[in-house]
């Protein structure tokens, strides 16, 4: 096996690894986007509650596009998920700060993931160019080799 063939196989392997890395990063970006959407919805809801009073009728989502009618018992305290299935009652302003902090952290994570994805995509572009160059060289050698064999045979 020639050096160019080995280089071709190595570049192809590296490109496949970069593609799987890009897919994994894109999946993580999608998960962070979903979490950001959910937190943005929570932040908007908390802001909306600030304008409501005790006893206000609300439609509360229960999943699957379904809702129940409910009355606001209090707008001063909210139950906030703290992670690992633990939820804690917090004053509205503190709950709002917790959610805003999580949004900021997720946005930082999103920026980092997008930078990593950009770097991987750039590496993929470079590897594809190198792969194309080696492929052209191999093809050129095969054509020359075929011409020599044809000349020798005549």
N, C-alpha and C positions, 0 to 999 in steps of 0.2 A: 504494500500500500504506500502510495507516495505521500510526501509531506503535505501537499495540497489537499489530498483526500482526507487525511487526518485532521487538518485544519477545518475542512468543510464539516466533518462529523462533530468536531468540538464546538464549532460555532452554532451548528444546528441544535445541539444539546443545550448550550447556553441560552439560545433564543427560546427554546421550549420552557426552560426554567424561569426565564424572565416573564414569559407569557402567563405561567401559573402564578407567579408573584403578583403580576398586574391584576389578575382575576381575584386573588385573595384581597388585595388592597381595595379593589372596587367593591367587593362584598362588604368589607369593613366600612367603607364610605357610605354604602347604602344603609347599614345598621345605624351608623351615627346620624344620618339624615332622618331616619325614622324616629330616633330618640329625640332629636332636636324638634321635629314636628310635634311630637307628643308634649314636650316641655313648653313649646311656644303656645300650644293650646291651653295648657294649665295656667301659664302666665296671663294669657288673655282672659281666661275665666276668672281668675283672682281679681284682675282689674275690673271686670264687669260686676263682680260681687260687691266691690267697694261702693257702687252706686245703688245697690239694692238694700232693702230693709228686712228685718225679721218678718217672717210670714209670707214673703214673696213666693209665688208659684213658679216652679221651674220644671223643665223637662230634663231628666237626668239620663245620660246614655248608659245602657246596661250591656252593650255589645251587640254585634251583628246588625247594626242599624236600628236597634230597638231602644225605646225610651220608656221611662215611667214618670208620672207626675209626682212632684215632691214639693214640700214647703221648706223654705230656709228656716232652720231653727236658730242659727247664729251665723253671723258673718265675721265674727271676731276671731274664731278659732277654726283651723283647718287641720285635717289629718294628712300628713305628708309621709310618703314612702321614703325610708332612710336606706333601703337596700336590704338584701338577703331576706325579703319577705317581712321586714319590720316596718311598721308605720307608727308615727308619733303625732300626737296633737300639738300643734304649734300656733302661736298668735299669727294672725293674717300677715302682718308685715314681715315677721321672721320667715314664714313659709314662702313669701314672695322673694325674699333675699336668697333663700336656699335654692329656689328654682332658678333665679337669675344667675347664681353662682354655677349651677350645673350647666346652664346654657353656655356660659362663658368657657367653662372647661371643655365642653363638647366642641365648641367652635375652634378652640385651640387644637384639639385632637383632629378635627376635620382639616384644618390648615396643614398640620403635619402630615396627615395621610395624603392629602392632595399633592404636597411637595414630593413625598416619596413616590407617588404614582407618576408624577411628571419626570422624575429622575429615571424610573424604570422604563417609561416609554421612550425617553431619549436613548437609554442604553439599547433598547430594542431596535430603534432606528439605526444606530451605529452598527449593531450586529447584523442587521439585514443588509446594510450596504457592504459590509465585509463579506457576508455570505454570497452576495451577488457577484462581487469581485472575484472571489475564489471560484465560484461556479463558472464564470466566464473563462477564467484561466484553465480550468479543467476541461471545459468544452473545447477550447482552442487547442489544447494538447491532444485531445482525442481526434479532432479533425486532422491535425498534422500527422498523427500516427496512422490514421486511415489512408491518407494520401501516400505516405511512405510505403505502406503495405501494397497499395495498388500499383505503385511504380515498380516495386520489386517483383511483383507477380507478372508484369508484362514483359 
